Each structure stands twice: as C-alpha cells, then as structure tokens.
Amino acid sequence: MIPIASAVRTTCPYCGVGCGVKAMLTPDGALIEGDPEHMASRGRLCVKGSALGETLSLDGRLLAPGIREGGTLRRASWDEALDTVASRFASIIAEHGPDAVALYVSGQLLTEDYYVANKFMKGYVGSANIDTNSRLCMSSAVAGHKRTFGEDLVPGCYEDFELADMIVLVGSNTAWCHPTLFQRMLKEKEARPSLRIVAIDPRRTATCDLVDLHLPVKAGTDVWLFNGLLSYLARTGAQDNAFVAAHTSGLDAALLEAGGCADIDFVARTCGVDPRLVMEFYEAFAATGKVVTAFSQGVNQSSSGTDKVNSIINCHLLTGRIGKPGMGPFSLTGQPNAMGGREVGGLANTLASHLDLDKPAHRDAVRSFWNAPRIADKAGLKAVDLFRAIEAGSVKAVWIMATNPVVSLPDADQVKRALQRCELVVVSDVVGTTDTATFGHVLLPALGWGEKDGTVTNSERCISRQRAFLPAPGEARADWQAICQVAQRMGFMGFDYGSVHEIFDEHARLSVWRNSDEELGRAFRLDALTNMDRAAYDALEPLQWPVQHDREGTPRLFGDGRFAHADGKARFIATAPRAPVHALSRAFPLALNTGRLRDQWHTMTRTGKSPRLAGHTPEPFVDLHPHDALLSGVRAGELARIKSQWGAMVARVTHSGGIARGAAFIPIHWNGQTASDARVGAVVNPEVDPVSGEPEFKHTPVRIEPFSVAWHGFALSRDDLDLASVANWTRVRGAGFVRYELGGREPVSPGWARRLLGANEDADWIEYEDHTGGLLRCALLVDGRLQACVFISRRPDLPSRAWLGDLFAHEELSPKDRATLLAGQAPAQGLDPGPTVCACFGVGRNTICKAIVEGGLKDAQAVTACTRAGGNCGSCLPEIRQLLAQHLLAVPADAGA
C-alpha cells in the first residue's frame, strides 16, 4: 500500500444507513474512522465498518479476466473477454431476440454503474431483463410506496427518529442490521426517557432487549395487526379528518377490509400475542402524535410484503402523521445503494429516473433523452422468474454483477441448475471463486470498495460520494467501464464516457428532462446537481434529494400534503390479510425465518476476511425452541439437518431463548467456500409477492433431524487443509491461521491427523490420544513454531479456540505451551478470553464475566468503563446485559450480607 497525505472521505459499503468513513493509508495498512461531518452517522461506525481495513487484502481477488473452456478457466486479455461477451450477446439477440439475454445486478453497485447497465439493457438491447438483488430485500417497499404515494418515495429522514415520541420497529433487528441508526435512537432515549420504542418481531432479538414493548407476532401476520390498528384508530377518534379529506382517497375500502380485524382478541389470537400487548400498542400509537414506523426485511420479504407495507402506511395516512418532523413510515433499506439502484430503474419493472415502463410518455422521454435505437416496452423478468427462464432455456445469456445468487436466491439449487444449463454466464466480481463464479464462462475482475469511485444513496435519500483511496489491483476495472466497452463493441452509441462524473451528470439531467410535462412530473429531481464539472463532483457533500436549488437537500417530503399521483392525493390501499403461501404440516412442522448476523454481511465475500468479525458467530446455526429440538431429536451444540421440500442444509443447534415454539431461525451468510453444506437459500421456498416479486424468506416450512457424526473437532492451520474426508466443516478466518470446525462420520483412523495436517514421519509432532474417551489432540510444529493443530472428541464440548489461536502469534512454543496444548486448556483462566462478545474491541465472554465478578459490576455502563466492551457501536450491549443477568441469578440473595 502507498501512504497518502490525508484521509479520503467516503461511505461504508454495508447497510443502507450509509455511514460516512474517513480512510487513510498507512505503512501498516488502512486506518478507518467514522466521518463526524457525514449527516447520516455523525462519526459513528458499527463493528463491520470499523473492521473495513481488515478486508482490503488481495487474498482470493480476481485480478485478470478469465475464460472457461472445457471446464478449465484460463487467463484472458480484456479485449478477448469483452469481444467474447459482445459477440455472444449479439449473436444470441440476433437469433432469439433481445429477451434472450439478461443482466442480474446488485445494490453493491454504485449509481453510475447501475445507470449505465440500465441504459445498455433497456435503451439499446431493448429488453427490461435486468433485475437486481435489491428485489430480494426492498422491492415490496418500492411497490408499496408507488401504490400509495404515486412514486417510490421515502417521506422522512433520520432526524425524525430523534424528534419522535414513539418509534415502532417492524420486522427489523435494527440493533444488528442498522447499528449506528439504532444507537442514535438509544442516545435520544437516554436524554429523553419518555421516548417509547416498540419492536414487532417474531424473534426476541438484540433489538427487543432494548425496547419498551415487544410484540412477538407470528410470522406473516403483520397485516392482521396493522389492519386492526387502522380499525382501532378510526373507532377511537384518532383520525385526522381534515388531512384525510384534503389529501387522500380510498379510505372507505381500506376501512371495510380492516373491519375484519376490529376485534382485538381475534387479532391477538391470529398474531399469537397476548391481547394486553396488542391493546397497549394500539393505545400508545393512538395517543402519540409523533410516531415513526420503521420497517425492513421482516415486512418486505413475504408473499404479502407489499400489503404489509401499505397496511403500515395506511395508519399514518389516517392520522395525518406524515411529512412532518418526527413522524411517518420509514423503509430501512438493506444495501448501501439499494436506493440509488431504484433511482436509475434497477428493477426489471421500472425505468430510469423514477419513470414507468408501462407508460408510453415515460418510455418516449427516456428513449429520446438517451437517443436510444429502441426502448423496452414491457417489464422484464424479476429475479426468481429470471433464473427459472434461464433453466427453461428462454434466457440464454446472463451477466451477473457484484452478487452471488447461487447463495442468496431462494430455491438456490434451482439457480445452480439454471447456470449449469445457460449458454453464456458472465460474472463481474472481485472474487473469482464464489459459488456463482464457478459457473461463469467469462469472468471479469471488478473494482472493490476503496477502489471504486461514484455515488450511493442511503435510506433517507442522502446521496454521498464513495471515493477511491486504493489503486486498482491487477487488471480490475470499474463495472461501468466493462459495460460501456461491451456496448461499444455491439455498435451502440452513447457509451463513450470519459469519466464517472459524466455519467452522474447524465443521470442528473435525465431527472429534469421534460419534468414540466404534466405526465412526467416527479419528485425525484437533481436540478442543482446538473452540469457539475469534475472538481464539483469530487467535492460533492452528502445531501438528500430532491435537490432543486443551490445544492440544498430536502429532508422531508409531503409537508405540503401533495403526493405524486396525478390528483396530488395519497391512496389508502385495502389490504386483505392472507397467510404465507406454504402452510406448516406434519412433514414440515416448523416455520423457518432467515436473516443477518451482527458481524457479517451477505455472503461474506468481504467480512469473511476479518478475523475480528468471525469471532462472535463462527459457524452456521439453527436457533430452535428447546421443545421443538426435543421433538426433532436434536440437542444444543450438536449438528442437525434442516430440510424443506426445496433443499437441505446442516447447521449447529442453538437455543437463544428468543425463538417461539414452532419456529426456527438460520442466518444467511455461509456459502460453499465457507462451509460444506450451509447455504440456507437452498432450503428457502421460492414463492414471491404477486405485486413486488419479493421472495418469502421469512416463512418456509421445514423439519429438523439429527445429523449424526462419530466425532466433533476443530483444526487450526496456517495453510488450507484438504477436507475431503470430513463429513461436515466450516471455514473461519483467524489471525494468521485458518480455523475449521469439523464433524466426521467415520472413526478416526491411525495416521488420519498427520495426513490432514500434512505432517510427514520426520515432522515435529506432538500428540495425545485417549481411546476410552474418544479424545485426540495433535499439533504440527515447524522450527518450533505452531503450524497446525487438531482436536477431536466424541462430544461437541471441545476446548476454547481463543487461547489456541493466540499460540500462532508465538515465534516458538515453550515446553509449557506444548504441555497446555496437549492438556486442551489454557494454563490460567485469565489467558482465555473466551468467545468474542465485543468485536469492536476484541473483548471475550470470559473477560467480561471476570470483570463482573471481580468488580461487582451491576450494569452495562460499568462493564464498558471496565473493559471497553459496548463502547463503540453498542451492538453487543444486549449480550452484556444477559451476562449481567446470569451473574445476578447465580449469586445467592444473601451473598455479601
């Protein structure tokens, strides 16, 4: 790395909060800090953002184009790779038409990449077969916004969370998935204890531990709950009659539908919640003027996700709580540029600049602005349907950019079958060995975070610059450049951009193109950002669209009561409650819910490189209620197979205490490179919302059964190990080593451990074996330094990995180190920090428990003061509180009396 003079202000590449980052290269790597001047985060970063400097290595990077021939990937020049893509796309289009090709893109792309991809497909190829992985997380919010507001518009801003008197978090584990925003909420609550926070979630998550009221609704019942609220508000006089009369339409139909949920006891039974909690929520919502209702994937990822969104918005329209400070419905986006993708028409059923594919005037405006030879005139295939069409053979070429659908899509084994049968699979990515890239016929090396230059838009409509501070590695290029060069090879004009700021300028100019036309008028406008030169673009400060005057953003929309429908009125939407498509059965009695973890992101392409981020949850798990585990014949700590009618996977059983009977939870992050059999996407059902096309990730009927193994174990090694003889494994990045969690079905044979660790007969080898107890502990040393070790037991309760990992930092193991290694325990309790609790500062469970006991600590603030744990992003505070509670329960009431 080349040191630079000053920090570069950029944005975090993870969740939709869009935190500002200051990055500086040093001789030792990259120094990452929060940007105190960024409006979205005010200097805060969560643990993932803080660890960005640990993810910048070139290990595993795709650094040159490749072409796969006969199953073998060979290096190719950019010219050969681009010629191949262009010629194959052109020939397929000539023979089968434009709908025989497709792009599948990502909320990880920058707005400029997204814009060029959509211009290429919709304006020049002439097909709308371009969809995005944002379809999987935010398309129900988009559809709900468009139905009610007339355009995909988020009314409020982050400041509203601090101005509200009540915050309702629906289907959002905000503490883990949007940590810095959640910390803003908690900071406000500390200053103003009257602020009430409500969580509506089937699980008792880390968020629920920090709120005033938790409604553990049954998965899929949100519409019943919010229809009941709408009916309650209307009956109890909470309706803003003047606002409803002047600014809305459709209330009668919405109330008629909601009338079926007027009985609170019925709503409570349907949702599986105590009626007193439902009434408490309804009464508080009715009595509180300033309410923000924030919703995320728990609402969107459903076969009724769009109706769930509209049922929430209906309650705000009825009470006039929208467009004003401290109130309104708020969609929390999942990805850093999901909003930017929506601005440029990234979804298969939209056009650039918030224009609509199904409106001739909109299509003509975009075609004429682009001077395009054609324009797509019908919606393209949405994500799930796209890969079905690939398997069926009607789509014969697909270009996949910055996403990993073999892991992330539902019914993921179907995606594998589709790519195996596809005539041409092009993959643009930073890594060439993802589950998806292994099916690529042409691989194109893309720029990653820290190398890319452009803009992103966060959940509150804030446009921020993502600036490069690293040189392009190897032959990697920006995605927009690859698209433009393919377009030019196909004979398309209009793709001769000299730099990224020219693309942004075209995007901004399209936002005001013909905007005075009555049919085209829209809220999305970037008037004041047109015609910027490169210097102005480089210096662009974060601001919220629409931006119409003097580069001043717009924090809130609808303050004047005017919405984007032609008549200026918002629409109430009648939302008929309906259950998830697939009901539970005797064969599949549990409802599987999937989601994110605190310290990982999507399929771990980036976060998987950080040892710090791996410490909290190192392997895939299935969280079950103990009663369901008993009925399924599985026990905590052991492996289990999770099966649905679509596929299966293996994970370790846990009991968090946050899962209701009849439900299960599995995180989404593991893939074929990090675990042998842990792609939860293979299990998830492929049903989608009929309006948005968003899959039902939160409710898949499954059964759990034992995954029997003869032994459990783990290995730590400086080099990668060949695990062909192991039935189940998970790969975890450590500091200077790789850790493997192992499970074997065959008894360990003599010499197995030596073969696994690559030790010859002359190696410096130490070993302890207990045949009676089924224990085996072995270590390989090279020049006195620990090279690898493996621990095997018939039971899953193996020694701590934390202190063993520390041994890899020793230049030479002492006789005492060797003895303790074979003994399987740290020489002193204080040397084993235990599993990571606070990843920001690397504080383990044992360290925290010791501080609690020895210091007599009574609250989380005292733990933070003593150990630093919880002092940065705060995501670990719920776990610290649990440890405090466990200690208090363990201490006799008269202790110390």
C-alpha positions, 0 to 999 in steps of 0.5 A: 500500500502507498501512504497518502497525505490525508484521509479520503472521505467516503461511505461504508459499503454495508447497510443502507444507513450509509455511514460516512468513513474517513480512510487513510493509508498507512505503512501498516495498512488502512486506518478507518474512522467514522466521518463526524461531518457525514449527516447520516452517522455523525462519526459513528461506525458499527463493528463491520465498518470499523473492521473495513481495513481488515478486508482490503487484502488481495487474498482470493481477488480476481485480478485478470479476466478469465475464460472457461473452456472445457471446464478449465478457466484460463487467463484472458486479455480484456479485449478477448473477454469483452469481444467474447461477451459482445459477440455472444450477446449479439449473436444470441439477440440476433437469433432469439431476440433481445429477451434472450439475454439478461443482466442480474445486478446488485445494490453493491453497485454504485449509481453510475454503474447501475445507470449505465447497465440500465441504459445498455439493457433497456435503451439499446438491447431493448429488453427490461431483463435486468433485475437486481438483488435489491428485489430480494430485500426492498422491492415490496417497499418500492411497490408499496410506496408507488401504490400509495404515494404515486412514486417510490418515495421515502417521506422522512429522514433520520432526524425524525427518529430523534424528534419522535415520541414513539418509534415502532420497529417492524420486522427489523433487528435494527440493533444488528442490521442498522447499528449506528441508526439504532444507537442514535435512537438509544442516545435520544432515549437516554436524554429523553426517557419518555421516548417509547420504542416498540419492536414487532418481531417474531424473534426476541432479538438484540433489538427487543432487549432494548425496547419498551414493548415487544410484540412477538407476532407470528410470522406473516401476520403483520397485516392482521395487526396493522389492519386492526390498528387502522380499525382501532384508530378510526373507532377511537377518534384518532383520525385526522379528518381534515388531512384525510379529506384534503389529501387522500382517497380510498379510505372507505375500502381500506376501512371495510377490509380492516373491519375484519380485524376490529376485534382485538382478541381475534387479532391477538389470537391470529398474531399469537400475542397476548391481547394486553400487548396488542391493546397497549400498542394500539393505545400508545400509537393512538395517543402519540402524535409523533410516531415513526414506523420503521420497517425492513426485511421482516415486512418486505420479504413475504408473499404479502410484503407489499400489503404489509407495507401499505397496511403500515402506511395506511395508519399514518395516512389516517392520522395525518402523521406524515411529512412532518418532523418526527413522524411517518413510515420509514423503509430501512433499506438493506444495501448501501445503494439499494436506493440509488439502484431504484433511482436509475430503474434497477428493477426489471419493472421500472425505468430510469429516473423514477419513470414507468415502463408501462407508460408510453410518455415515460418510455418516449422521454427516456428513449429520446433523452438517451437517443436510444435505437429502441426502448423496452416496452414491457417489464422484464423478468424479476429475479426468481422468474429470471433464473427459472427462464434461464433453466427453461432455456428462454434466457440464454445469456446472463451477466451477473454483477457484484452478487452471488445468487447461487447463495442468496436466491431462494430455491438456490439449487434451482439457480445452480441448475439454471447456470449449469444449463445457460449458454453464456454466464458472465460474472463481474466480481472481485472474487473469482471463486464464489459459488456463482463464479464457478459457473461463469464462462467469462469472468471479469475482475471488478473494482472493490470498495476503496477502489471504486469511485461514484455515488450511493444513496442511503435510506433517507435519500442522502446521496454521498460520494464513495471515493477511491483511496486504493489503486486498482489491483491487477487488471480490475476495472470499474463495472461501468467501464466493462459495460460501456466497452461491451456496448461499444463493441455491439455498435451502440452509441452513447457509451463513450464516457470519459469519466464517472462524473459524466455519467452522474451528470447524465443521470442528473439531467435525465431527472429534469428532462421534460419534468414540466410535462404534466405526465412526467412530473416527479419528485425525484429531481437533481436540478442543482446537481446538473452540469457539475464539472469534475472538481464539483463532483469530487467535492460533492457533500452528502445531501438528500434529494430532491435537490432543486436549488443551490445544492440544498437537500430536502429532508422531508417530503409531503409537508405540503400534503401533495403526493405524486399521483396525478390528483396530488392525493395519497391512496389508502390501499385495502389490504386483505390479510392472507397467510404465507403461501406454504402452510406448516404440516406434519412433514414440515412442522416448523416455520423457518425465518432467515436473516443477518448476523451482527458481524457479517454481511451477505455472503461474506465475500468481504467480512469473511476476511476479518478475523475480528468479525468471525469471532462472535458467530463462527459457524452456521446455526439453527436457533430452535425452541428447546421443545421443538429440538426435543421433538426433532431429536436434536440437542444444543451444540450438536449438528442437525439437518434442516430440510424443506421440500426445496433443499437441505442444509446442516447447521449447529443447534442453538437455543437463544431463548428468543425463538417461539415454539414452532419456529426456527431461525438460520442466518444467511451468510455461509456459502460453499467456500465457507462451509460444506453444506450451509447455504440456507437459500437452498432450503428457502421456498421460492414463492414471491409477492404477486405485486413486488416479486419479493421472495418469502424468506421469512416463512418456509416450512421445514423439519429438523433431524439429527445429523449424526457424526462419530466425532466433533473437532476443530483444526487450526492451520496456517495453510488450507487443509484438504477436507475431503474426508470430513463429513461436515466443516466450516471455514473461519478466518483467524489471525494468521491461521485458518480455523475449521470446525469439523464433524466426521462420520467415520472413526478416526483412523491411525495416521488420519491427523498427520495426513490432514495436517500434512505432517510427514514421519520426520515432522515435529509432532506432538500428540495425545490420544485417549481411546476410552474417551474418544479424545485426540489432540495433535499439533504440527510444529515447524522450527518450533513454531505452531503450524497446525493443530487438531482436536477431536472428541466424541462430544461437541464440548471441545476446548476454547479456540481463543487461547489456541489461536493466540499460540500462532502469534508465538515465534516458538512454543515453550515446553509449557505451551506444548504441555497446555496444548496437549492438556486442551486448556489454557494454563490460567483462566485469565489467558482465555478470553473466551468467545468474542462478545465485543468485536469492536474491541476484541473483548471475550465472554470470559473477560467480561464475566471476570470483570463482573465478578471481580468488580461487582459490576451491576450494569452495562455502563460499568462493564464498558468503563471496565473493559471497553466492551459496548463502547463503540457501536453498542451492538453487543450491549444486549449480550452484556446485559444477559451476562449481567443477568446470569451473574445476578441469578447465580449469586445467592440473595444473601451473598455479601450480607 
